[in-house]
Amino acid sequence: MTDVDVAVVGGGMVGASFALALAGTGVRVLLIESVAPDSDAQPSFDERTSALGNATRRIFQGLGVWDAIAREAAPIRNIHISDAGRFGFARLRAEEQGIEAFGYAVANRAIGAALWSRLREVGGVELRVPAATESVEITSEAVHLTISGDAGIREHVTARLVVAADGAHSSVRQVAGIVAEVEDYDQVAVVANVATDQSAGDTAFERFTSAGPLALLPLRDGRFTVIWTMRPDAATRALALDETTFLQELQQRFGWRAGRFVRVGRRVSYPLKLMRAAEMVGPRTALIGNAAQTLHPVAAQGFNLGLRDAAMLAEIIAASDGDVGAPELLQRFSQWRAADRQGVIRFTDGLVRLFVDSRRPVTLLRDLGLFLFDVTPPAKRALARVSLGFAGPSPRLARGLPVR
């Protein structure tokens, strides 16, 4: 029997970050992950690229992983937003906002490698990987888990708190009886790395089309990651196109602001849905990351939001001198995260719905809004601060302070 304070189910980017935040605090933590972090089958550390905001950068600095991540990161110092086929556009420059960069584009695999390397280096967290969570039983006094390693050996774990970091289809969330609302956008994101005839530099593009947003994020090696949102049938077709035809259609849809597209890597696709749990906590249970909410990638806020969940929960647990699964502690976490969480969800969902609305009055107001945004410094400053959180308390790690 293994007895711990906190059992974390899911060792993706958010779960691993949460466990690392508690390393060295005296809290006994067990991290359970079913797929080895360096495996090609690891779903959290795949071909996707994440845009990390400045609060995320500070959290990673506090966790001791930013230097490793920064070597693979491309700074985003300029953002160009446009409405395809219309006059509306806006430009943001980090220099005008008095910051080094709006954020940093990094491959998920690089983030995962840095986190797991640090976890194994610092100690203080028991690791079970690869290990499957066979069962979870939640009582008023404790959480009982049964896990099995790759050799089939079962281990029984007792914890004061279970943290669900096991993704949008969280089994822990289901056991805890926390209902999740799902809204299907009827969109699929086709993701690939593309090269142009000029270096990507430090500019990110967001182009809104009738089928959904089309984003380009700069990569360290001068290429872009393209996140191309389209209807499911169109995505199936796009994945089957030969390279030349795919690049031609991408060029036609995006335009020439980034240069001529000349090569594309492996293409993958992901269905896009808004999932939000009715509550972030339950009896001896806390949800973080995609287990709590899964967002559309339009504003690149999903991971940043989830990491703030993890940082705040770690902070509250580290400051506790009693039962880490006590209802009052979990309620404090839920309350402190509510404003930021609700604000980001509304912002992201609102953008998706606004830019797929093709009614003429809406498109005219939308383009006027982009124009006014482009010439209004306070609006730009407000958008530049989005990645710091919408409202409510900011985690200590996000402010450059230790977790306790």
DRENVOSE-220533 format. One line per field, with one value per residue (C-alpha): residue number from 1; residue in one letter; x, y, z. Coordinates in Angstrom, 2 decimals, padded with zeros to 5 digits. Layout:
BEGIN
i <- NUM; ...
aa <- a; ...
u <- X; ...
v <- Y; ...
w <- Z; ...
This chain:
BEGIN
i <- 1; 2; 3; 4; 5; 6; 7; 8; 9; 10; 11; 12; 13; 14; 15; 16; 17; 18; 19; 20; 21; 22; 23; 24; 25; 26; 27; 28; 29; 30; 31; 32; 33; 34; 35; 36; 37; 38; 39; 40; 41; 42; 43; 44; 45; 46; 47; 48; 49; 50; 51; 52; 53; 54; 55; 56; 57; 58; 59; 60; 61; 62; 63; 64; 65; 66; 67; 68; 69; 70; 71; 72; 73; 74; 75; 76; 77; 78; 79; 80; 81; 82; 83; 84; 85; 86; 87; 88; 89; 90; 91; 92; 93; 94; 95; 96; 97; 98; 99; 100; 101; 102; 103; 104; 105; 106; 107; 108; 109; 110; 111; 112; 113; 114; 115; 116; 117; 118; 119; 120; 121; 122; 123; 124; 125; 126; 127; 128; 129; 130; 131; 132; 133; 134; 135; 136; 137; 138; 139; 140; 141; 142; 143; 144; 145; 146; 147; 148; 149; 150; 151; 152; 153; 154; 155; 156; 157; 158; 159; 160; 161; 162; 163; 164; 165; 166; 167; 168; 169; 170; 171; 172; 173; 174; 175; 176; 177; 178; 179; 180; 181; 182; 183; 184; 185; 186; 187; 188; 189; 190; 191; 192; 193; 194; 195; 196; 197; 198; 199; 200; 201; 202; 203; 204; 205; 206; 207; 208; 209; 210; 211; 212; 213; 214; 215; 216; 217; 218; 219; 220; 221; 222; 223; 224; 225; 226; 227; 228; 229; 230; 231; 232; 233; 234; 235; 236; 237; 238; 239; 240; 241; 242; 243; 244; 245; 246; 247; 248; 249; 250; 251; 252; 253; 254; 255; 256; 257; 258; 259; 260; 261; 262; 263; 264; 265; 266; 267; 268; 269; 270; 271; 272; 273; 274; 275; 276; 277; 278; 279; 280; 281; 282; 283; 284; 285; 286; 287; 288; 289; 290; 291; 292; 293; 294; 295; 296; 297; 298; 299; 300; 301; 302; 303; 304; 305; 306; 307; 308; 309; 310; 311; 312; 313; 314; 315; 316; 317; 318; 319; 320; 321; 322; 323; 324; 325; 326; 327; 328; 329; 330; 331; 332; 333; 334; 335; 336; 337; 338; 339; 340; 341; 342; 343; 344; 345; 346; 347; 348; 349; 350; 351; 352; 353; 354; 355; 356; 357; 358; 359; 360; 361; 362; 363; 364; 365; 366; 367; 368; 369; 370; 371; 372; 373; 374; 375; 376; 377; 378; 379; 380; 381; 382; 383; 384; 385; 386; 387; 388; 389; 390; 391; 392; 393; 394; 395; 396; 397; 398; 399; 400; 401; 402; 403; 404
aa <- m; t; d; v; d; v; a; v; v; g; g; g; m; v; g; a; s; f; a; l; a; l; a; g; t; g; v; r; v; l; l; i; e; s; v; a; p; d; s; d; a; q; p; s; f; d; e; r; t; s; a; l; g; n; a; t; r; r; i; f; q; g; l; g; v; w; d; a; i; a; r; e; a; a; p; i; r; n; i; h; i; s; d; a; g; r; f; g; f; a; r; l; r; a; e; e; q; g; i; e; a; f; g; y; a; v; a; n; r; a; i; g; a; a; l; w; s; r; l; r; e; v; g; g; v; e; l; r; v; p; a; a; t; e; s; v; e; i; t; s; e; a; v; h; l; t; i; s; g; d; a; g; i; r; e; h; v; t; a; r; l; v; v; a; a; d; g; a; h; s; s; v; r; q; v; a; g; i; v; a; e; v; e; d; y; d; q; v; a; v; v; a; n; v; a; t; d; q; s; a; g; d; t; a; f; e; r; f; t; s; a; g; p; l; a; l; l; p; l; r; d; g; r; f; t; v; i; w; t; m; r; p; d; a; a; t; r; a; l; a; l; d; e; t; t; f; l; q; e; l; q; q; r; f; g; w; r; a; g; r; f; v; r; v; g; r; r; v; s; y; p; l; k; l; m; r; a; a; e; m; v; g; p; r; t; a; l; i; g; n; a; a; q; t; l; h; p; v; a; a; q; g; f; n; l; g; l; r; d; a; a; m; l; a; e; i; i; a; a; s; d; g; d; v; g; a; p; e; l; l; q; r; f; s; q; w; r; a; a; d; r; q; g; v; i; r; f; t; d; g; l; v; r; l; f; v; d; s; r; r; p; v; t; l; l; r; d; l; g; l; f; l; f; d; v; t; p; p; a; k; r; a; l; a; r; v; s; l; g; f; a; g; p; s; p; r; l; a; r; g; l; p; v; r
u <- 000.00; 001.32; 000.12; 000.46; -001.08; -001.83; -002.27; -002.09; -003.69; -002.19; 001.38; 000.86; 002.00; -000.42; -000.22; 003.58; 003.79; 001.50; 003.52; 006.75; 005.34; 004.89; 008.33; 010.33; 007.35; 007.04; 003.75; 003.86; 002.94; 002.44; 002.24; 000.59; 000.95; -000.08; 002.28; 006.02; 006.78; 009.28; 006.95; 005.60; 002.21; 002.23; -000.83; 000.20; 003.63; 002.71; 003.10; 001.10; 002.71; 001.65; 001.81; 003.04; 002.03; 004.25; 002.55; 003.30; 006.93; 007.21; 005.61; 008.09; 010.94; 009.75; 009.65; 013.22; 012.37; 012.26; 015.93; 015.46; 012.19; 013.55; 016.19; 013.34; 011.04; 010.33; 009.36; 006.15; 006.83; 004.26; 000.70; -001.27; -005.04; -007.19; -010.67; -010.40; -011.95; -012.75; -011.03; -010.73; -007.27; -005.23; -001.55; 000.06; 003.73; 005.31; 007.67; 004.70; 003.45; 006.81; 007.33; 009.90; 007.30; 003.60; 004.50; 006.59; 005.75; 007.13; 006.54; 004.67; 007.31; 009.97; 007.81; 007.16; 010.84; 011.85; 009.18; 009.93; 013.68; 013.24; 010.87; 013.46; 016.22; 014.68; 013.02; 010.32; 007.64; 007.02; 006.63; 004.61; 005.10; 003.91; 001.12; -002.60; -005.18; -007.47; -009.86; -010.58; -012.79; -013.56; -014.73; -015.21; -011.88; -009.59; -009.20; -008.24; -006.63; -005.45; -002.74; -000.79; 002.62; 003.77; 004.73; 001.15; 001.99; -000.85; -000.29; -002.86; -002.63; -004.35; -004.39; -006.00; -006.67; -006.83; -006.04; -007.56; -005.13; -006.24; -007.69; -011.05; -012.44; -011.28; -012.18; -011.45; -013.99; -016.60; -015.91; -016.23; -019.66; -018.77; -020.87; -019.22; -021.02; -019.77; -020.49; -019.33; -018.09; -018.41; -014.83; -011.55; -008.06; -005.57; -002.08; 001.24; 004.62; 005.15; 008.10; 007.90; 010.40; 011.24; 011.95; 008.98; 010.73; 008.81; 005.32; 002.20; -000.82; -004.48; -006.72; -010.44; -012.19; -015.79; -014.89; -012.95; -009.67; -006.36; -003.30; 000.43; 002.85; 006.57; 008.99; 012.59; 013.93; 012.19; 009.19; 005.59; 003.11; -000.21; -003.47; -006.10; -009.68; -012.27; -015.38; -014.90; -015.47; -013.05; -010.46; -010.71; -010.09; -007.19; -005.41; -005.63; -004.29; -000.83; 001.73; 001.54; -002.25; -002.35; 000.15; -001.74; -005.02; -003.35; -001.84; -005.19; -006.91; -004.21; -002.69; 000.92; 001.72; 004.00; 005.55; 005.12; 004.48; 007.04; 006.96; 004.65; 005.39; 003.14; -000.47; -002.66; -006.15; -008.03; -011.80; -012.68; -015.15; -015.79; -015.88; -016.39; -016.89; -019.77; -017.38; -013.62; -013.79; -015.68; -015.23; -011.44; -011.09; -009.72; -009.74; -007.00; -006.20; -008.31; -010.10; -011.65; -012.09; -011.07; -011.06; -010.95; -007.36; -008.46; -006.79; -004.18; -005.38; -006.21; -002.85; -002.07; -005.35; -004.76; -001.27; -002.65; -005.09; -002.14; -000.06; -002.90; -003.83; -000.18; 000.07; -003.02; -001.90; 001.64; 000.31; -002.00; -000.89; -003.73; -005.82; -005.00; -008.34; -010.46; -013.63; -012.77; -009.38; -010.88; -013.61; -010.98; -009.26; -012.53; -013.43; -010.00; -010.00; -013.62; -013.23; -010.17; -011.67; -015.05; -013.47; -011.17; -013.96; -016.30; -013.56; -012.51; -016.03; -017.14; -014.34; -015.27; -018.93; -018.26; -015.97; -018.05; -021.14; -021.53; -024.52; -023.69; -024.43; -022.20; -019.33; -019.44; -019.39; -016.64; -014.40; -015.12; -014.18; -010.86; -010.15; -010.93; -008.87; -005.91; -005.94; -006.80; -003.75; -005.76; -007.53; -004.18; -002.81; -005.83; -005.39; -001.66; -002.56; -004.96; -002.35; -001.81; -005.36; -008.70; -009.44; -009.16; -006.01; -002.94; -000.81; 002.43; 004.44; 002.82; 004.07; 007.64; 007.32; 007.98; 004.98; 005.09
v <- 000.00; 003.45; 006.39; 009.94; 013.35; 013.96; 011.50; 013.15; 011.18; 012.38; 013.46; 015.68; 019.30; 020.49; 017.43; 017.30; 021.04; 020.70; 017.83; 019.73; 022.80; 020.70; 019.08; 020.08; 021.51; 018.50; 017.44; 013.74; 013.53; 010.55; 011.21; 008.53; 008.57; 005.77; 006.58; 007.21; 010.91; 010.13; 007.75; 008.66; 007.57; 010.22; 012.37; 015.41; 015.79; 015.52; 017.59; 020.52; 023.82; 025.85; 029.63; 030.36; 033.67; 035.68; 034.39; 030.88; 031.85; 033.03; 029.84; 027.77; 029.90; 029.18; 025.46; 025.58; 024.48; 027.73; 027.70; 024.30; 025.35; 028.72; 026.98; 025.56; 028.60; 031.30; 034.70; 036.27; 040.00; 040.88; 039.69; 040.31; 039.73; 039.86; 039.03; 037.12; 038.89; 042.02; 045.25; 044.55; 043.93; 044.79; 044.73; 044.37; 045.03; 043.97; 046.93; 049.32; 047.58; 047.79; 044.02; 041.70; 039.45; 038.65; 035.01; 032.14; 029.36; 025.97; 022.40; 020.37; 017.66; 020.14; 021.27; 017.68; 016.75; 019.71; 018.98; 015.29; 015.81; 018.24; 015.88; 013.11; 015.53; 017.24; 014.28; 014.82; 013.33; 009.60; 008.70; 005.82; 005.69; 003.90; 002.93; 002.59; 003.76; 000.73; 002.05; 005.12; 005.06; 008.34; 008.37; 011.18; 010.35; 009.38; 008.37; 004.78; 004.01; 000.82; 001.21; -001.29; -000.91; -002.25; -005.52; -005.95; -005.52; -003.87; -001.18; 000.15; 003.84; 005.92; 009.71; 012.65; 014.28; 013.11; 015.66; 014.97; 015.98; 013.20; 015.27; 016.15; 012.62; 012.44; 009.18; 010.75; 013.51; 010.89; 008.90; 012.13; 012.67; 016.06; 016.79; 018.22; 020.26; 019.76; 022.02; 020.75; 023.56; 021.26; 022.20; 020.31; 021.76; 020.54; 021.06; 020.90; 022.59; 024.58; 026.35; 029.54; 031.21; 033.62; 033.08; 033.17; 035.73; 036.76; 037.36; 035.28; 035.52; 034.95; 035.05; 034.57; 032.80; 031.72; 028.15; 029.14; 030.74; 030.03; 030.69; 030.66; 030.47; 031.09; 028.31; 028.54; 027.11; 029.72; 027.61; 028.10; 025.83; 026.20; 025.57; 025.51; 025.26; 023.83; 021.69; 017.96; 016.93; 019.59; 018.41; 014.83; 016.12; 018.38; 015.49; 013.43; 016.12; 015.79; 018.30; 020.62; 020.90; 021.36; 024.23; 025.84; 025.77; 027.03; 029.90; 030.76; 030.75; 032.60; 034.98; 036.12; 037.99; 035.19; 034.58; 031.62; 028.24; 025.77; 022.66; 021.00; 018.31; 015.59; 016.67; 015.70; 016.75; 017.36; 017.85; 021.13; 021.29; 023.43; 021.28; 022.78; 020.92; 022.18; 022.38; 022.37; 020.40; 017.52; 015.39; 015.04; 015.83; 018.79; 019.24; 021.06; 021.64; 019.90; 017.86; 021.14; 022.85; 022.27; 025.34; 026.19; 027.11; 030.44; 032.59; 030.04; 030.28; 026.67; 025.53; 028.90; 028.75; 025.15; 025.95; 028.77; 026.20; 023.98; 026.80; 028.06; 024.60; 023.86; 027.17; 026.49; 022.94; 024.01; 026.63; 024.16; 022.72; 020.23; 017.97; 018.81; 017.36; 019.34; 020.83; 024.40; 024.19; 022.90; 025.52; 028.24; 026.92; 026.90; 030.43; 031.88; 030.39; 031.18; 034.69; 033.86; 030.61; 032.08; 035.12; 033.07; 030.67; 033.53; 035.35; 032.31; 031.07; 034.59; 034.96; 031.69; 032.62; 036.21; 035.36; 032.54; 034.75; 035.73; 038.07; 041.39; 043.65; 041.44; 041.41; 045.20; 045.71; 043.12; 044.86; 048.24; 046.76; 045.49; 048.90; 050.70; 048.17; 048.81; 052.53; 052.29; 051.80; 050.98; 048.12; 046.73; 046.96; 045.06; 042.26; 042.07; 041.31; 038.46; 035.76; 037.06; 036.09; 037.83; 038.52; 037.14; 036.24; 035.49; 032.49; 033.32; 031.46; 033.61; 036.72; 035.47; 034.30; 030.85; 028.57; 029.39
w <- 000.00; -001.00; 001.09; -000.32; 000.11; -003.57; -006.43; -009.86; -012.68; -015.97; -016.64; -019.68; -019.72; -017.03; -014.78; -014.91; -014.19; -011.17; -009.72; -010.30; -008.53; -005.38; -005.53; -002.47; -000.55; 001.77; 000.16; -000.77; -004.46; -006.75; -010.51; -012.63; -016.42; -018.78; -021.68; -021.43; -022.08; -024.84; -026.67; -030.10; -028.74; -025.98; -026.87; -024.84; -026.43; -030.09; -033.28; -031.95; -031.05; -028.02; -027.72; -024.20; -022.64; -020.33; -017.18; -018.43; -019.03; -015.43; -014.12; -016.09; -014.79; -011.25; -012.05; -013.35; -016.90; -018.86; -019.93; -021.57; -023.19; -024.35; -026.47; -028.58; -028.45; -031.02; -029.57; -030.87; -031.07; -033.71; -034.27; -037.45; -037.34; -040.48; -041.75; -045.04; -048.03; -046.03; -045.02; -041.30; -039.85; -036.78; -035.84; -032.46; -031.68; -028.41; -028.52; -028.41; -025.27; -023.55; -023.42; -024.93; -026.58; -026.44; -026.00; -027.29; -029.74; -028.68; -029.83; -027.23; -027.38; -026.25; -023.33; -022.25; -022.47; -020.28; -017.65; -017.32; -017.31; -014.41; -012.56; -012.64; -011.66; -008.62; -006.92; -004.33; -006.60; -006.95; -010.61; -012.01; -015.78; -017.74; -015.38; -015.92; -013.40; -013.13; -010.51; -008.39; -005.31; -003.57; 000.05; 002.54; 004.18; 001.31; -002.32; -003.11; -006.46; -008.06; -010.69; -012.76; -014.34; -017.68; -015.99; -014.83; -011.15; -009.26; -006.66; -004.21; -003.42; -000.76; -001.15; 000.61; -002.78; -006.38; -009.09; -012.48; -015.20; -017.52; -020.33; -021.81; -021.37; -017.76; -016.06; -012.66; -013.37; -014.19; -011.00; -009.00; -010.54; -012.02; -015.10; -018.22; -020.87; -024.45; -027.43; -030.81; -033.07; -036.10; -036.92; -037.21; -036.85; -039.46; -038.03; -039.87; -040.03; -043.23; -044.78; -046.82; -049.12; -046.30; -042.62; -040.26; -038.10; -034.98; -036.39; -035.70; -037.97; -037.21; -040.28; -039.86; -042.72; -043.32; -042.32; -039.19; -038.12; -039.84; -037.67; -038.33; -035.40; -036.00; -035.15; -033.97; -037.23; -039.43; -040.38; -039.26; -037.57; -039.35; -037.48; -040.19; -038.98; -041.36; -041.54; -040.90; -044.54; -045.76; -043.23; -044.49; -048.00; -046.93; -045.21; -048.41; -050.76; -052.27; -051.03; -054.03; -053.99; -050.21; -050.40; -053.26; -051.35; -048.18; -050.17; -051.69; -048.31; -046.36; -048.88; -049.29; -046.09; -044.90; -048.33; -050.64; -049.02; -050.38; -048.13; -045.64; -043.07; -041.71; -041.37; -038.41; -037.36; -034.12; -033.67; -031.96; -029.11; -026.08; -022.96; -019.53; -016.29; -014.18; -011.20; -010.82; -007.58; -006.04; -002.92; -002.52; -006.23; -008.19; -011.97; -013.86; -017.53; -020.15; -017.48; -016.32; -019.69; -023.29; -025.52; -029.20; -030.20; -031.76; -029.08; -027.97; -024.37; -023.43; -022.10; -020.50; -018.60; -017.53; -016.29; -014.12; -012.69; -011.79; -010.30; -008.11; -006.85; -006.01; -004.15; -002.03; -001.22; -000.35; 002.07; 003.81; 007.14; 007.33; 005.13; 001.48; 000.38; 002.83; 001.29; 002.38; 000.67; -002.58; -002.48; -002.14; -005.26; -007.19; -006.12; -006.88; -010.37; -011.28; -012.76; -014.88; -016.09; -017.01; -018.67; -020.91; -021.89; -022.81; -024.72; -026.75; -027.48; -028.40; -030.96; -032.63; -032.94; -033.99; -036.89; -038.38; -038.52; -042.19; -041.82; -043.45; -040.44; -038.28; -040.78; -041.12; -037.36; -037.04; -039.54; -038.00; -034.64; -036.00; -037.51; -034.25; -032.31; -034.63; -033.82; -030.11; -027.84; -024.65; -026.45; -027.57; -024.05; -022.75; -025.30; -024.54; -020.92; -021.74; -021.14; -017.60; -016.68; -016.98; -013.34; -009.85; -007.89; -009.95; -008.89; -007.10; -009.76; -012.47; -010.61; -010.41; -006.77; -005.32; -004.85; -001.13
